[in-house]
Amino acid sequence: MLKKSTSKSALMVALVTGNVIWGGTVVHAEEPNQAFTLDPMVVTAQRMETRDLDTPAAVSVITKEEIEKNGSTTTMEALRRVAGVTDYSYGPGGDDLGSSYSRVYLRGFDKGALVMVNGAPININNYASVNSIPINAIERIEIVKGASSVLYGAEALGGVVNIITKTGAGKLSTTLSTTGGNYLSKYSITTQGDGVIVSFAKDYVSKFEHAQMDRLSNGTYRVNEKYKRTNVFTSLAVSPNLQFTWNYSQMDPMYGQRNLKDGSINGTRYSYNDTKHAASLVYADDNNQTKTILAFNSKKVEATNISTNGKASKGGDTSNYTASNIYVDTQKRWNINQKDSLITGMTIKHEKYDQTFANTADNNRNSYGIYASYNKNFSDKFSTILGLRGEIYRKTEFDEKDNKVLLPQIQTLYKISDTLSWYINVGKAFEMPAINAHTSSGGTSSDIIKKNGIKPEEGWTYETGVKRITDTSATKLSIFNMDYKNKFKWKYFDWLPDPKNKIQVNMGKFENTGVELEYQKNLSNKWDYNLSATYQNPKSYDDDTNEWTQESARLQLSAGVDYTINKFTTNLNCLVLADREASSYKYNGASAGTKPDHDLKNRFLVNASLKYSPTDNQAVVLNLYNILDRNEPVSTYEYYDLPFNWTLTYNYSF
């Protein structure tokens, strides 16, 4: 989804001595007086800047202007409005609950999205969580749908989400922000100038009761206790070509179950201390057309079980761990015959997983990849991209041998006119078992895991689409088919030492065929609106039961309208998820297993935002969320969205 801007410079990351660093790629800012259309530069899809109309892939872009208009308070809220993107959440706004990760689905594929910050992957244990990225640090988000493993490696089966952060621009200034609401209060301070930005934010989230549990016959309901969240973000231009970024997030959620009749604690409450770090150094040399990324990210979870008598104890083995990744990627681009180009590169990744109270579950894994992408322009209208990646994952103590994959991709683009293009995108993608997949919910021994064996998920996505983009409108239509094997699933087995625990296995196939449509129209300087629709059939085949299971909602609709006049900006937007998948629980509260007795309720979310800027350095923003006060789940485990809630924010800059 793209929003109109007064100039291209409004969509660029801050100038650094005449250049702009986007996810590690140097992009020259264009002159402010050049007209901007709904066809921005995109860097994620091809690892080089290319206009959306000239990109042979399904691409959606969320700008900081759009985020401000629609009132998104978290990164997950901004993403869920994009066609083909759905969220699977445990806490409000996409917050994690300790080792229960909220995550992004791309085209109905769980753990099939690779989330990056400035081109550096931040997935942990194969989960694409975005709750640690502060919304006020985002310059833009690029979502590329379709198999993307050739350029970005494992986990990009459904595509990639690249969150491009702000780097600071203009004269040194400071912004103070305070927010109050019926479920959320917050304050933040941000200082930025040319090439530097530092931000500190503190959120306070109120207790939230999951009323859906009222109808369960076991007479309990789930409660998320109040908690706080701290975010620190900083970005520094170390030199004209070197950018350093660091993001720190800490939160302490707590949840449990209470008796429906008297509100007393029913069983154990679970408390977490969740700490995340994500740091990167991006070196981009525009003259030599090289780029290198060095990144580190980690997540540490410390769990405490609080029994009905109030005594606290250490959480289970799988709820206390530290997971981290070290990632290095370097690429070089060559121009050939003044028309064609070749990008080659290599990737090194080290993954580490340590369980605090279980020595047998610690694991380390190294992987190495090389890739190439050749862009051939046969004419001014027709071009082809050939891509190839080789990847090797070294065996660990849980594996019998190294895992090797070879990933091809072919893309074609035909420019029908200056405003209309047609593309074809066929590629193979893969995902390794998570670094913590070699344990169970009860600490099963490595010998049992090795005997069972887990193969990588892998398969193909076939896609074709058309794009029509003018100065005032953008229309994008894509038709896709996904065909993957060895889908991961956590399952119970009678032969485990403790049958109440489960391990990760390959369950069978994953398939999805669907169509996506995005439309945006700028009616005038005051009015613009956007519409999107996705109809798909995401399903998995279980080799044990010989049955197909729906994996995500089949229908997604979203719409939004913006109106700007003088000092006022308003937005109204809605999201619909219909024909949803089965719940993980039965009505009686028991695990659904292979025989669920109900599907998730359809979701109909309506939000509004009103911004008033009395002066250039002040703004008051009123956000209204879930206006219809609907009680609807955001995950198969029946975690529910917040009821009607509001926030009032005041920003002052000096």
VENDA-V855740 format. One record per residue. N is the residue number from 0. PHI is phi in degrees with one decimal (NA if undefined). PSI is psi in whole degrees, 0 to 359 (NA if undefined). Layout:
BEGIN
N|PHI|PSI ; N|PHI|PSI
END
This chain:
BEGIN
0|NA|126 ; 1|-118.0|143 ; 2|-117.0|149 ; 3|-67.6|142 ; 4|-132.5|156 ; 5|-71.3|338 ; 6|-160.4|164 ; 7|-64.6|328 ; 8|-62.3|336 ; 9|-69.2|342 ; 10|-101.4|355 ; 11|-88.1|152 ; 12|-73.0|162 ; 13|-55.3|144 ; 14|-67.8|136 ; 15|-128.0|97 ; 16|47.8|48 ; 17|91.6|351 ; 18|-118.7|163 ; 19|-126.7|136 ; 20|-104.2|116 ; 21|-114.5|109 ; 22|52.5|32 ; 23|92.8|356 ; 24|-104.2|129 ; 25|-80.2|128 ; 26|-127.4|131 ; 27|-79.4|129 ; 28|-72.3|139 ; 29|-90.1|165 ; 30|-63.3|140 ; 31|-58.8|333 ; 32|-85.1|359 ; 33|-77.9|139 ; 34|-67.2|138 ; 35|-107.2|134 ; 36|-113.3|191 ; 37|-86.6|28 ; 38|-125.0|73 ; 39|-79.1|171 ; 40|-72.9|137 ; 41|-123.8|132 ; 42|-110.4|340 ; 43|-74.9|321 ; 44|-63.8|325 ; 45|-125.1|7 ; 46|62.8|21 ; 47|-156.7|156 ; 48|-70.0|127 ; 49|-146.0|141 ; 50|-66.5|148 ; 51|-53.9|317 ; 52|-63.1|335 ; 53|-99.8|13 ; 54|-103.8|120 ; 55|-83.8|59 ; 56|-161.7|161 ; 57|-79.7|114 ; 58|-125.7|136 ; 59|-126.9|143 ; 60|-127.9|133 ; 61|-113.7|120 ; 62|-95.6|165 ; 63|-63.8|328 ; 64|-63.0|319 ; 65|-65.9|318 ; 66|-59.0|318 ; 67|-65.1|321 ; 68|-69.8|316 ; 69|-86.5|359 ; 70|76.2|21 ; 71|-62.0|129 ; 72|-101.4|348 ; 73|-137.4|163 ; 74|-64.0|322 ; 75|-62.6|320 ; 76|-62.4|324 ; 77|-69.1|322 ; 78|-73.6|326 ; 79|-67.6|352 ; 80|-90.9|357 ; 81|-87.2|137 ; 82|-57.8|131 ; 83|84.7|0 ; 84|-113.7|125 ; 85|-130.5|156 ; 86|-110.0|148 ; 87|-122.5|105 ; 88|-120.1|154 ; 89|-113.7|334 ; 90|-127.0|170 ; 91|-56.7|136 ; 92|68.1|15 ; 93|93.8|16 ; 94|-67.4|146 ; 95|-77.3|160 ; 96|-119.4|81 ; 97|64.0|239 ; 98|-82.1|0 ; 99|-90.7|101 ; 100|-86.2|128 ; 101|-74.0|151 ; 102|-158.2|168 ; 103|-98.5|131 ; 104|-98.7|132 ; 105|-112.4|119 ; 106|54.0|44 ; 107|76.0|8 ; 108|-101.2|113 ; 109|-70.1|134 ; 110|59.0|33 ; 111|-116.7|18 ; 112|-118.7|132 ; 113|-99.5|116 ; 114|-98.3|130 ; 115|-125.2|153 ; 116|-118.9|115 ; 117|54.4|39 ; 118|86.3|358 ; 119|-105.6|123 ; 120|-61.0|141 ; 121|-122.5|7 ; 122|-59.2|142 ; 123|-125.0|128 ; 124|54.0|35 ; 125|72.1|8 ; 126|-98.8|132 ; 127|-98.5|73 ; 128|-90.3|140 ; 129|-122.5|12 ; 130|-69.5|343 ; 131|-87.6|353 ; 132|-87.8|112 ; 133|-66.7|134 ; 134|-64.7|329 ; 135|-78.4|357 ; 136|-96.2|358 ; 137|-91.1|128 ; 138|-87.3|317 ; 139|-167.2|161 ; 140|-126.9|127 ; 141|-108.8|125 ; 142|-113.4|118 ; 143|-111.6|116 ; 144|-97.3|148 ; 145|110.4|160 ; 146|-54.0|124 ; 147|-128.9|20 ; 148|-71.8|335 ; 149|-59.9|318 ; 150|-90.8|333 ; 151|-126.3|2 ; 152|83.8|207 ; 153|-66.4|157 ; 154|82.4|354 ; 155|-94.1|46 ; 156|-70.0|318 ; 157|-92.8|344 ; 158|141.2|192 ; 159|-130.3|150 ; 160|-120.4|114 ; 161|-108.9|111 ; 162|-92.8|112 ; 163|-100.0|119 ; 164|-93.2|164 ; 165|-71.7|153 ; 166|-121.7|358 ; 167|91.9|139 ; 168|-154.4|158 ; 169|74.9|196 ; 170|-71.6|156 ; 171|-62.2|128 ; 172|-147.4|161 ; 173|-129.7|137 ; 174|-119.2|126 ; 175|-102.8|135 ; 176|-136.4|136 ; 177|-135.1|140 ; 178|-131.3|137 ; 179|-129.5|151 ; 180|-169.8|179 ; 181|-81.7|346 ; 182|-128.0|342 ; 183|-135.0|133 ; 184|-128.2|151 ; 185|-160.0|149 ; 186|-140.7|153 ; 187|-152.6|158 ; 188|-137.3|131 ; 189|-131.8|128 ; 190|-118.1|131 ; 191|-146.1|154 ; 192|-156.0|194 ; 193|-63.5|108 ; 194|83.9|8 ; 195|-146.8|143 ; 196|-150.6|134 ; 197|-133.4|130 ; 198|-137.2|139 ; 199|-129.0|132 ; 200|-139.7|144 ; 201|-129.7|123 ; 202|-111.1|145 ; 203|-127.0|118 ; 204|-108.2|130 ; 205|-79.4|165 ; 206|-60.7|142 ; 207|-135.7|123 ; 208|-98.9|132 ; 209|-86.0|93 ; 210|-65.9|341 ; 211|-57.1|329 ; 212|-67.7|350 ; 213|-57.0|326 ; 214|-84.3|354 ; 215|-77.4|137 ; 216|-72.0|349 ; 217|-78.7|359 ; 218|71.3|30 ; 219|-126.6|162 ; 220|-141.3|155 ; 221|-94.4|140 ; 222|-126.6|127 ; 223|-94.6|115 ; 224|-71.3|162 ; 225|-63.7|147 ; 226|-151.9|170 ; 227|-125.5|158 ; 228|-138.5|135 ; 229|-116.3|133 ; 230|-128.2|132 ; 231|-126.5|129 ; 232|-132.4|136 ; 233|-144.7|143 ; 234|-138.2|134 ; 235|-139.0|128 ; 236|-81.4|97 ; 237|-65.3|323 ; 238|-151.1|175 ; 239|-55.8|333 ; 240|-113.4|1 ; 241|-124.0|123 ; 242|-120.1|130 ; 243|-110.1|133 ; 244|-133.7|137 ; 245|-141.0|134 ; 246|-130.2|130 ; 247|-122.0|136 ; 248|-139.3|136 ; 249|-140.7|134 ; 250|-146.8|161 ; 251|-135.3|68 ; 252|-71.8|156 ; 253|-143.0|139 ; 254|-148.6|164 ; 255|-173.7|190 ; 256|-118.2|146 ; 257|-125.4|156 ; 258|-70.8|134 ; 259|-64.8|328 ; 260|-80.6|311 ; 261|-115.6|358 ; 262|77.1|6 ; 263|-73.0|158 ; 264|-64.8|130 ; 265|-115.0|90 ; 266|95.0|203 ; 267|-90.7|140 ; 268|-96.2|151 ; 269|-120.2|125 ; 270|-118.9|140 ; 271|-129.8|148 ; 272|-116.3|110 ; 273|-113.6|117 ; 274|-124.1|132 ; 275|-129.4|144 ; 276|-129.4|142 ; 277|-143.7|116 ; 278|-130.5|147 ; 279|-151.2|149 ; 280|-117.7|124 ; 281|-118.8|118 ; 282|-108.5|122 ; 283|-132.1|119 ; 284|-111.6|107 ; 285|-68.6|325 ; 286|-66.8|315 ; 287|-90.7|357 ; 288|54.4|48 ; 289|-121.3|156 ; 290|-150.2|136 ; 291|-135.3|135 ; 292|-121.2|128 ; 293|-118.6|122 ; 294|-138.7|152 ; 295|-138.4|134 ; 296|-142.6|150 ; 297|-150.0|158 ; 298|-140.5|127 ; 299|-120.4|126 ; 300|-120.4|126 ; 301|-119.7|118 ; 302|-106.8|145 ; 303|-130.0|128 ; 304|-93.9|127 ; 305|-113.0|112 ; 306|-77.7|175 ; 307|-63.4|335 ; 308|-88.3|6 ; 309|88.0|358 ; 310|-77.5|140 ; 311|-103.9|144 ; 312|-143.0|162 ; 313|-63.0|143 ; 314|-69.5|173 ; 315|-62.6|162 ; 316|-54.4|317 ; 317|-76.7|353 ; 318|-101.5|1 ; 319|-126.9|108 ; 320|-161.3|167 ; 321|-128.0|125 ; 322|-122.0|139 ; 323|-149.2|157 ; 324|-133.9|140 ; 325|-116.9|130 ; 326|-133.8|132 ; 327|-129.6|129 ; 328|-138.0|133 ; 329|-135.5|139 ; 330|-138.6|158 ; 331|-136.7|139 ; 332|-116.5|136 ; 333|-117.2|136 ; 334|-91.5|133 ; 335|-124.3|126 ; 336|57.3|24 ; 337|61.4|4 ; 338|-126.9|320 ; 339|-97.9|167 ; 340|-149.8|155 ; 341|-132.8|128 ; 342|-114.7|127 ; 343|-126.5|154 ; 344|-168.6|176 ; 345|-142.7|153 ; 346|-132.5|138 ; 347|-127.2|134 ; 348|-138.9|136 ; 349|-121.4|124 ; 350|-112.7|141 ; 351|-137.1|136 ; 352|-137.8|121 ; 353|-125.9|123 ; 354|-91.5|133 ; 355|-62.8|321 ; 356|-115.3|17 ; 357|-142.0|100 ; 358|-66.4|331 ; 359|-71.6|346 ; 360|-99.4|357 ; 361|-65.7|145 ; 362|-155.1|148 ; 363|-133.5|148 ; 364|-149.4|136 ; 365|-114.6|143 ; 366|-138.6|152 ; 367|-137.7|135 ; 368|-140.5|149 ; 369|-128.8|147 ; 370|-145.2|159 ; 371|-147.8|143 ; 372|-139.8|118 ; 373|-111.0|121 ; 374|-104.1|112 ; 375|-109.3|121 ; 376|-100.0|104 ; 377|-74.2|331 ; 378|-159.5|183 ; 379|-67.1|343 ; 380|-108.0|333 ; 381|-123.2|131 ; 382|-141.6|158 ; 383|-137.0|142 ; 384|-118.7|126 ; 385|-110.7|126 ; 386|-125.2|150 ; 387|-151.3|138 ; 388|-137.6|137 ; 389|-116.1|133 ; 390|-136.7|139 ; 391|-130.3|129 ; 392|-108.7|117 ; 393|-67.8|142 ; 394|-67.8|150 ; 395|-109.6|185 ; 396|-65.4|345 ; 397|-93.8|353 ; 398|-109.7|151 ; 399|-87.4|335 ; 400|-158.7|168 ; 401|-64.4|151 ; 402|-105.1|127 ; 403|-124.1|138 ; 404|-134.1|148 ; 405|-126.5|123 ; 406|-122.3|111 ; 407|-97.4|161 ; 408|-155.0|141 ; 409|-133.7|134 ; 410|-133.9|140 ; 411|-129.2|150 ; 412|-138.2|130 ; 413|-121.8|118 ; 414|-84.7|102 ; 415|-68.9|322 ; 416|-155.0|184 ; 417|-66.9|343 ; 418|-120.7|2 ; 419|-135.6|129 ; 420|-137.8|156 ; 421|-128.4|133 ; 422|-130.9|158 ; 423|-129.9|136 ; 424|-137.5|114 ; 425|-126.3|123 ; 426|-153.2|158 ; 427|-106.1|143 ; 428|-139.0|166 ; 429|-152.0|167 ; 430|-149.0|130 ; 431|-79.4|155 ; 432|-56.4|144 ; 433|-57.7|152 ; 434|-60.6|336 ; 435|-98.7|11 ; 436|-73.3|347 ; 437|-89.3|31 ; 438|-141.7|186 ; 439|-133.9|179 ; 440|-68.8|355 ; 441|-130.2|12 ; 442|79.9|42 ; 443|-60.4|146 ; 444|-67.2|157 ; 445|-66.0|329 ; 446|-62.3|319 ; 447|-68.3|318 ; 448|-62.9|315 ; 449|-63.6|321 ; 450|-63.9|321 ; 451|-71.1|316 ; 452|75.2|141 ; 453|-133.4|125 ; 454|-95.9|155 ; 455|-65.5|146 ; 456|-72.1|139 ; 457|-159.6|155 ; 458|167.4|194 ; 459|-122.5|151 ; 460|-122.4|131 ; 461|-115.8|128 ; 462|-147.2|144 ; 463|-139.8|150 ; 464|-163.2|167 ; 465|-128.3|149 ; 466|-131.9|132 ; 467|-126.4|115 ; 468|-130.5|123 ; 469|-121.7|187 ; 470|-67.0|337 ; 471|-122.2|355 ; 472|-151.8|156 ; 473|-140.4|126 ; 474|-125.4|129 ; 475|-134.3|129 ; 476|-129.6|129 ; 477|-135.6|143 ; 478|-121.9|130 ; 479|-139.0|157 ; 480|-138.3|127 ; 481|-111.5|134 ; 482|-139.1|100 ; 483|-124.0|154 ; 484|-122.5|166 ; 485|64.3|37 ; 486|-56.4|135 ; 487|-77.9|147 ; 488|-159.4|143 ; 489|-89.4|125 ; 490|-134.9|155 ; 491|-89.0|146 ; 492|-138.8|138 ; 493|-66.0|334 ; 494|-83.6|356 ; 495|-68.1|153 ; 496|-53.1|322 ; 497|-126.2|103 ; 498|-61.1|346 ; 499|-76.3|345 ; 500|-93.1|169 ; 501|-141.5|160 ; 502|-129.0|165 ; 503|-88.2|134 ; 504|-138.4|171 ; 505|-89.0|119 ; 506|-92.1|335 ; 507|146.2|220 ; 508|-92.1|159 ; 509|-129.0|131 ; 510|-134.7|147 ; 511|-155.7|127 ; 512|-122.3|131 ; 513|-161.5|177 ; 514|-135.9|139 ; 515|-124.6|140 ; 516|-134.4|129 ; 517|-127.2|137 ; 518|-141.6|134 ; 519|-135.4|141 ; 520|-135.7|127 ; 521|-98.6|107 ; 522|-79.2|324 ; 523|-166.5|188 ; 524|-68.4|347 ; 525|-104.4|324 ; 526|-116.0|139 ; 527|-153.6|156 ; 528|-146.9|164 ; 529|-142.6|148 ; 530|-135.7|146 ; 531|-149.7|152 ; 532|-148.1|140 ; 533|-132.1|129 ; 534|-124.7|124 ; 535|-147.9|173 ; 536|-138.1|69 ; 537|-75.7|125 ; 538|-150.4|153 ; 539|-122.8|146 ; 540|-106.9|126 ; 541|-96.3|116 ; 542|-64.5|335 ; 543|-77.1|318 ; 544|-97.1|349 ; 545|56.1|42 ; 546|-132.9|150 ; 547|-92.3|141 ; 548|-127.5|132 ; 549|-68.9|137 ; 550|-103.8|337 ; 551|-159.6|178 ; 552|-63.7|142 ; 553|-83.7|331 ; 554|-124.2|130 ; 555|-131.9|129 ; 556|-129.5|142 ; 557|-146.3|152 ; 558|-152.9|149 ; 559|-153.1|150 ; 560|-137.2|138 ; 561|-119.2|144 ; 562|-137.8|127 ; 563|-126.5|129 ; 564|-147.6|125 ; 565|52.3|246 ; 566|-98.2|6 ; 567|-111.3|140 ; 568|-133.6|129 ; 569|-126.0|154 ; 570|-144.9|139 ; 571|-129.9|127 ; 572|-141.7|155 ; 573|-142.2|155 ; 574|-134.8|135 ; 575|-125.5|128 ; 576|-119.7|121 ; 577|-131.0|162 ; 578|53.5|62 ; 579|-89.4|172 ; 580|-77.6|173 ; 581|-74.1|150 ; 582|-72.4|153 ; 583|-81.2|353 ; 584|-119.0|152 ; 585|-88.1|171 ; 586|-61.0|332 ; 587|-83.8|4 ; 588|91.2|351 ; 589|-76.4|159 ; 590|-62.6|136 ; 591|-68.3|331 ; 592|58.7|226 ; 593|-92.5|0 ; 594|-131.6|72 ; 595|-67.4|152 ; 596|-110.0|4 ; 597|-162.2|154 ; 598|-93.3|163 ; 599|-64.8|145 ; 600|-63.9|145 ; 601|-61.2|153 ; 602|-114.4|133 ; 603|-137.9|100 ; 604|-111.1|125 ; 605|-122.1|125 ; 606|-127.0|160 ; 607|-145.9|154 ; 608|-143.5|140 ; 609|-132.3|125 ; 610|-120.6|132 ; 611|-126.6|126 ; 612|-117.3|92 ; 613|-65.6|328 ; 614|-137.4|174 ; 615|-65.8|336 ; 616|-109.4|13 ; 617|-134.1|150 ; 618|-155.4|142 ; 619|-121.6|128 ; 620|-126.2|126 ; 621|-109.7|120 ; 622|-111.0|132 ; 623|-116.8|123 ; 624|-121.8|137 ; 625|54.4|57 ; 626|-58.4|326 ; 627|-81.1|359 ; 628|54.2|48 ; 629|-88.1|148 ; 630|-107.7|93 ; 631|-135.6|145 ; 632|-78.8|152 ; 633|-115.6|6 ; 634|-158.7|163 ; 635|-67.8|342 ; 636|-85.1|16 ; 637|60.9|37 ; 638|-84.2|135 ; 639|-111.5|154 ; 640|-69.8|161 ; 641|-63.4|146 ; 642|-68.1|189 ; 643|-52.5|130 ; 644|-147.7|160 ; 645|-140.6|155 ; 646|-137.4|146 ; 647|-124.3|120 ; 648|-118.3|139 ; 649|-122.3|126 ; 650|-116.4|136 ; 651|-135.5|127 ; 652|-115.4|145 ; 653|-150.0|NA
END
